[in-house]
């Protein structure tokens, strides 16, 4: 029997939309608050789900600590 387990994570990411070949005024008109020289951020909620057979030995589809570590290394470290 297949089951799905999920883990939730929160992270923040910042960016700036800006073209060097445009004036500050044009960048500000086109990109608005995303043109802020100090960057502009967003808060995200990620839900990662894994579907599979339950391991009869452990009772796990995946060890939730392993899933947490994957989310941290592949998403949070890269984007937060």
C-alpha positions in Angstrom: 0.0 0.0 0.0 1.3 3.4 -0.9 1.0 6.4 1.4 2.0 10.0 1.2 3.9 11.9 3.9 4.4 15.7 3.8 6.7 18.2 5.6 6.2 21.9 5.7 9.0 24.5 5.7 9.1 28.3 5.6 11.7 30.4 4.0 12.3 34.0 2.8 13.9 35.1 -0.5 14.9 38.6 -1.7 15.5 39.9 -5.2 15.9 43.1 -7.1 14.5 43.6 -10.6 16.8 46.1 -12.4 18.3 46.7 -15.8 21.7 48.5 -15.9 20.9 49.8 -19.4 17.8 51.7 -18.1 17.7 54.8 -15.9 16.7 54.6 -12.3 13.4 56.3 -13.2 12.6 53.8 -15.9 13.5 50.9 -13.7 11.3 52.3 -10.9 8.3 52.9 -13.4 8.5 49.3 -14.8 9.5 47.3 -11.7 8.1 49.4 -8.8 9.0 48.2 -5.3 10.9 45.3 -6.9 13.5 47.8 -8.0 14.5 48.7 -4.4 18.4 48.9 -4.2 18.1 47.2 -0.8 16.2 44.3 -2.4 12.6 43.2 -2.0 11.6 40.1 -0.2 8.9 37.4 -0.1 7.9 34.8 2.4 7.2 31.3 1.2 5.7 28.2 2.6 6.8 24.9 1.0 5.1 21.6 1.4 7.2 18.7 0.2 5.4 15.3 -0.2 6.8 11.9 -0.7 4.7 8.9 -1.8 5.8 5.3 -1.5 5.5 2.0 0.1 5.9 1.8 3.9 9.1 0.1 4.8 8.1 -2.9 6.9 11.2 -2.7 9.0 11.0 1.0 10.0 7.3 1.8 9.4 8.5 4.8 7.4 8.0 5.9 3.8 11.0 8.2 4.4 12.7 9.2 7.6 11.3 12.7 8.3 14.7 13.9 9.5 16.1 12.9 6.1 13.3 14.8 4.3 13.9 17.9 6.6 17.7 17.8 5.7 16.9 17.6 2.0 14.6 20.5 2.1 17.2 22.5 4.1 20.1 21.8 1.7 18.2 22.0 -1.6 15.8 24.9 -0.8 16.4 26.8 2.4 20.2 27.1 2.0 19.9 28.0 -1.7 17.0 30.6 -1.4 16.8 31.8 2.2 
